[in-house]
């Protein structure tokens, strides 16, 4: 088995909007075989990824996913902690999927995984998807 070819990190988050309409997006930086790109996602897109994938792969449901919070979710300390939790989750998610024989990004396939493979597997990682303006594209 090859080692996991996909590396993910969340180096930062950005506040968008103003006042009650403000929200945070998290930069997800992905590297596969020297190809690096970033996508910007709100927490709800991480939750959608998790819920979709746990229906396809029951093992994903066992991963520790950060809980929703309705009040105080814009506080700097909370967002900083959420960034770290989401990064830990994504790394665990990628590692788990790479260990599953029936997963398209499996390290057992014996072939190199490309950006397109990951984006076809989970559109969450595709640039331009979900972003509302060009400001978000990486």
C-alpha contacts under 8 A as a table, 3 or more apart, distances in Angstrom:
res1	aa1	res2	aa2	distance
1	X	107	X	6.04
1	X	108	X	5.31
1	X	110	X	7.10
2	X	5	X	7.74
2	X	107	X	5.44
2	X	108	X	6.86
2	X	110	X	7.07
3	X	107	X	6.59
4	X	7	X	7.67
4	X	95	X	6.57
4	X	98	X	6.30
4	X	107	X	6.14
5	X	32	X	6.00
5	X	33	X	6.87
5	X	107	X	7.48
5	X	112	X	7.57
5	X	113	X	6.78
6	X	30	X	7.14
6	X	31	X	5.94
6	X	32	X	4.97
6	X	33	X	7.76
6	X	94	X	7.17
6	X	113	X	7.83
7	X	30	X	5.73
7	X	31	X	5.11
7	X	32	X	6.55
7	X	91	X	7.49
8	X	28	X	6.85
8	X	29	X	5.64
8	X	30	X	4.61
8	X	31	X	6.48
8	X	87	X	7.55
8	X	90	X	6.97
8	X	91	X	6.20
9	X	28	X	5.88
9	X	29	X	5.30
9	X	30	X	6.74
9	X	87	X	5.74
9	X	90	X	7.85
9	X	91	X	7.54
10	X	13	X	7.79
10	X	26	X	6.62
10	X	27	X	5.46
10	X	28	X	4.73
10	X	29	X	6.01
10	X	83	X	6.71
10	X	84	X	7.59
10	X	86	X	7.72
10	X	87	X	5.52
11	X	27	X	6.44
11	X	28	X	7.25
11	X	29	X	7.30
12	X	26	X	6.10
12	X	27	X	5.65
12	X	83	X	7.40
13	X	24	X	6.36
13	X	25	X	5.51
13	X	26	X	4.24
13	X	27	X	5.84
13	X	83	X	7.22
14	X	24	X	5.39
14	X	25	X	5.33
14	X	26	X	6.44
14	X	27	X	7.84
15	X	22	X	6.71
15	X	23	X	5.68
15	X	24	X	4.47
15	X	25	X	6.57
16	X	22	X	5.38
16	X	23	X	5.37
16	X	24	X	5.93
16	X	25	X	7.29
17	X	21	X	5.68
17	X	22	X	4.11
17	X	23	X	6.48
18	X	21	X	5.49
18	X	22	X	4.64
19	X	22	X	5.52
23	X	42	X	7.84
23	X	74	X	7.02
24	X	42	X	6.29
24	X	43	X	7.96
24	X	74	X	7.48
24	X	79	X	7.93
25	X	40	X	5.77
25	X	41	X	5.10
25	X	42	X	4.55
25	X	43	X	7.30
26	X	40	X	5.38
26	X	41	X	5.29
26	X	42	X	6.20
26	X	43	X	7.72
26	X	83	X	7.06
27	X	38	X	6.32
27	X	39	X	5.78
27	X	40	X	4.56
27	X	41	X	6.64
28	X	38	X	5.40
28	X	39	X	5.26
28	X	40	X	6.04
28	X	41	X	7.32
29	X	36	X	7.03
29	X	37	X	5.81
29	X	38	X	4.36
29	X	39	X	6.66
30	X	36	X	5.53
30	X	37	X	5.52
30	X	38	X	6.16
30	X	125	X	7.94
31	X	34	X	6.24
31	X	35	X	5.47
31	X	36	X	4.30
31	X	37	X	6.71
32	X	35	X	5.21
32	X	36	X	6.56
32	X	113	X	7.24
32	X	114	X	6.40
32	X	115	X	6.44
33	X	113	X	7.90
33	X	114	X	7.31
35	X	115	X	7.41
37	X	127	X	7.94
37	X	138	X	6.31
38	X	127	X	7.28
38	X	137	X	7.42
38	X	138	X	4.71
39	X	125	X	6.64
39	X	126	X	7.13
39	X	127	X	5.63
39	X	128	X	7.68
39	X	136	X	7.23
39	X	137	X	6.20
39	X	138	X	5.61
40	X	131	X	6.95
40	X	136	X	5.83
40	X	137	X	6.97
40	X	138	X	7.53
41	X	44	X	7.97
41	X	45	X	6.09
41	X	46	X	7.26
41	X	130	X	7.46
41	X	131	X	7.49
42	X	45	X	5.60
42	X	46	X	7.04
43	X	46	X	5.23
43	X	47	X	6.41
44	X	47	X	4.94
44	X	48	X	6.14
45	X	48	X	4.92
45	X	49	X	6.13
45	X	124	X	7.26
46	X	49	X	5.08
46	X	50	X	6.23
46	X	86	X	7.82
46	X	124	X	7.90
47	X	50	X	5.05
47	X	51	X	6.12
48	X	51	X	5.15
48	X	52	X	5.98
49	X	52	X	5.28
49	X	53	X	6.03
49	X	122	X	7.57
49	X	124	X	6.76
50	X	53	X	5.30
50	X	54	X	6.05
50	X	60	X	7.21
50	X	61	X	7.66
50	X	65	X	7.73
51	X	54	X	5.36
51	X	55	X	6.59
51	X	61	X	7.91
52	X	55	X	5.48
52	X	56	X	6.78
53	X	56	X	5.00
53	X	57	X	5.82
53	X	58	X	7.93
53	X	60	X	6.46
54	X	57	X	4.96
54	X	58	X	5.06
54	X	59	X	6.78
54	X	60	X	4.73
54	X	61	X	4.91
55	X	58	X	6.19
57	X	60	X	5.75
57	X	61	X	7.73
58	X	61	X	5.61
58	X	62	X	7.58
59	X	62	X	5.47
59	X	63	X	7.38
59	X	96	X	7.89
60	X	63	X	5.46
60	X	93	X	6.87
60	X	96	X	7.50
63	X	89	X	7.17
63	X	92	X	7.27
63	X	93	X	7.31
64	X	89	X	6.59
65	X	85	X	7.74
65	X	86	X	7.50
65	X	89	X	6.15
66	X	82	X	7.17
66	X	85	X	6.29
66	X	86	X	6.85
66	X	89	X	7.95
69	X	72	X	7.33
69	X	73	X	5.98
70	X	73	X	6.34
72	X	75	X	5.57
72	X	78	X	7.50
73	X	78	X	6.28
73	X	79	X	6.77
74	X	78	X	7.00
74	X	79	X	6.39
75	X	78	X	5.33
75	X	79	X	6.23
76	X	79	X	5.20
76	X	80	X	6.07
77	X	80	X	5.20
77	X	81	X	6.31
78	X	81	X	5.18
78	X	82	X	6.06
79	X	82	X	4.89
79	X	83	X	6.07
80	X	83	X	5.22
80	X	84	X	6.66
81	X	84	X	5.26
81	X	85	X	6.27
82	X	85	X	4.92
82	X	86	X	5.99
83	X	86	X	5.25
83	X	87	X	6.18
84	X	87	X	5.12
84	X	88	X	6.21
85	X	88	X	5.14
85	X	89	X	6.12
86	X	89	X	4.93
86	X	90	X	6.09
87	X	90	X	5.17
87	X	91	X	6.19
88	X	91	X	5.27
88	X	92	X	6.19
89	X	92	X	5.12
89	X	93	X	5.99
90	X	93	X	4.89
90	X	94	X	6.09
91	X	94	X	5.29
91	X	95	X	6.08
92	X	95	X	5.07
92	X	96	X	5.94
93	X	96	X	5.15
93	X	97	X	6.12
94	X	97	X	5.19
94	X	98	X	6.04
95	X	98	X	5.14
95	X	99	X	6.39
96	X	99	X	5.15
96	X	100	X	6.64
97	X	100	X	5.28
97	X	103	X	6.10
97	X	105	X	6.54
97	X	106	X	6.16
98	X	101	X	7.84
98	X	103	X	7.05
98	X	105	X	5.50
98	X	106	X	3.93
98	X	107	X	4.97
98	X	108	X	7.54
99	X	106	X	5.80
99	X	107	X	6.27
99	X	108	X	7.19
100	X	103	X	5.50
100	X	106	X	5.78
100	X	107	X	8.00
100	X	108	X	7.77
101	X	106	X	5.87
101	X	107	X	7.93
101	X	108	X	6.07
101	X	109	X	7.51
102	X	106	X	7.12
103	X	106	X	5.17
104	X	117	X	7.08
104	X	118	X	7.88
104	X	121	X	6.46
105	X	109	X	7.85
105	X	113	X	6.46
105	X	117	X	6.81
105	X	118	X	6.52
105	X	121	X	7.40
106	X	109	X	5.73
107	X	110	X	6.52
107	X	111	X	7.74
113	X	117	X	6.19
113	X	118	X	7.45
114	X	117	X	5.27
114	X	118	X	6.74
115	X	118	X	5.36
115	X	119	X	6.23
116	X	119	X	5.05
116	X	120	X	5.91
117	X	120	X	5.22
117	X	121	X	6.08
118	X	121	X	5.02
118	X	122	X	6.11
118	X	123	X	7.87
118	X	125	X	6.96
119	X	122	X	5.14
119	X	123	X	4.93
119	X	124	X	7.12
119	X	125	X	5.35
119	X	126	X	5.06
120	X	123	X	6.05
122	X	125	X	6.16
122	X	126	X	7.71
123	X	126	X	5.07
123	X	129	X	7.12
124	X	129	X	7.18
126	X	129	X	5.90
127	X	137	X	6.31
127	X	138	X	6.96
128	X	131	X	5.67
128	X	137	X	5.85
131	X	134	X	7.40
131	X	136	X	5.81
131	X	137	X	6.77
132	X	136	X	7.30
133	X	136	X	5.99
133	X	137	X	7.54
134	X	137	X	5.37
